[in-house]
Amino acid sequence: MAKPDPGRLVWNHSTHLPGLIPVLERLITHEGIQTVTPGVIGRVRGHTPKLTIRISVPIRGGFKAIARSGKTVQEVFIVTPLSQGELEGLLAVCLTA
């Protein structure tokens, strides 16, 4: 059986949260992840000491996730047929690796 092609990481912005790209590169190697697109960066009032990624809302064909580090937040769009629980498990593995 042939190995499935890895997902695609879309680079449409010149800036990303520190440490986000290596996590997303690990995520696209898992089966079921088709496309990952980092989105808009913003500032928040709360402080998150280390990088976290949580699923926000379902979108057509996948999920929108929110990545936070320090006082910065970035949207991440993930196109996948996986369920929310499966994707949350993959994100946890990718964040700890």
C-alpha positions as CSV (number, residue, x, y, z in Angstrom):
1,M,0.0,0.0,0.0
2,A,1.4,3.4,-0.9
3,K,2.0,6.0,1.8
4,P,-0.5,8.8,1.7
5,D,0.7,12.2,0.6
6,P,1.3,14.7,3.5
7,G,-1.0,17.6,3.9
8,R,-0.2,21.1,2.6
9,L,0.9,24.1,4.7
10,V,-0.2,27.3,3.1
11,W,2.2,30.3,3.6
12,N,0.1,33.4,3.0
13,H,1.5,35.7,5.7
14,S,5.1,36.7,6.4
15,T,4.7,36.6,10.2
16,H,3.5,33.7,12.5
17,L,3.4,33.1,16.2
18,P,6.8,31.9,17.5
19,G,6.9,28.1,17.4
20,L,3.7,27.7,15.4
21,I,5.2,26.7,12.1
22,P,7.1,23.6,13.4
23,V,3.9,22.4,15.1
24,L,1.9,22.8,11.9
25,E,4.6,21.0,9.9
26,R,4.3,18.1,12.3
27,L,0.5,18.2,12.0
28,I,0.4,18.0,8.2
29,T,2.4,14.7,8.3
30,H,-0.6,12.9,9.9
31,E,-3.1,11.1,7.9
32,G,-6.4,12.9,7.4
33,I,-4.9,16.5,7.4
34,Q,-5.3,18.0,4.0
35,T,-4.6,21.7,4.2
36,V,-3.5,24.0,7.1
37,T,-3.6,27.8,6.6
38,P,-2.4,30.2,9.3
39,G,-4.6,33.3,9.2
40,V,-4.9,36.7,10.9
41,I,-2.7,37.7,13.8
42,G,-4.1,39.8,16.6
43,R,-3.4,41.0,20.1
44,V,-5.3,40.0,23.3
45,R,-5.3,41.3,26.8
46,G,-4.7,38.0,28.5
47,H,-1.3,36.3,28.6
48,T,-0.6,32.7,27.7
49,P,2.9,31.7,28.7
50,K,3.4,28.9,26.2
51,L,2.0,28.1,22.7
52,T,-1.5,26.6,22.8
53,I,-3.9,25.7,20.0
54,R,-7.6,25.0,20.5
55,I,-10.4,24.2,18.1
56,S,-12.7,27.2,17.8
57,V,-15.6,26.5,15.4
58,P,-16.3,24.1,12.5
59,I,-15.9,25.4,9.0
60,R,-16.9,23.9,5.7
61,G,-14.5,20.9,5.3
62,G,-12.7,21.2,8.7
63,F,-12.2,23.5,11.6
64,K,-10.9,26.9,12.7
65,A,-8.4,26.8,15.5
66,I,-7.0,29.6,17.6
67,A,-3.2,29.6,18.4
68,R,-2.1,31.7,21.4
69,S,1.3,32.6,22.6
70,G,2.0,35.4,25.0
71,K,-0.4,38.3,24.2
72,T,-0.6,37.3,20.5
73,V,-3.3,35.2,18.9
74,Q,-3.5,33.7,15.3
75,E,-6.3,31.9,13.5
76,V,-5.4,28.6,11.9
77,F,-7.7,27.0,9.3
78,I,-7.5,23.2,9.1
79,V,-9.2,21.3,6.3
80,T,-9.7,17.7,7.3
81,P,-12.4,14.9,7.4
82,L,-11.4,14.1,11.0
83,S,-13.8,14.7,13.9
84,Q,-13.1,17.5,16.4
85,G,-12.0,15.0,19.0
86,E,-9.5,13.3,16.7
87,L,-8.1,16.6,15.6
88,E,-7.8,17.8,19.2
89,G,-5.8,14.6,20.0
90,L,-3.5,15.2,17.0
91,L,-2.9,18.8,18.0
92,A,-2.0,17.7,21.6
93,V,0.5,15.2,20.1
94,C,2.0,17.8,17.8
95,L,2.4,20.4,20.6
96,T,4.2,18.0,22.9
97,A,6.5,16.5,20.3
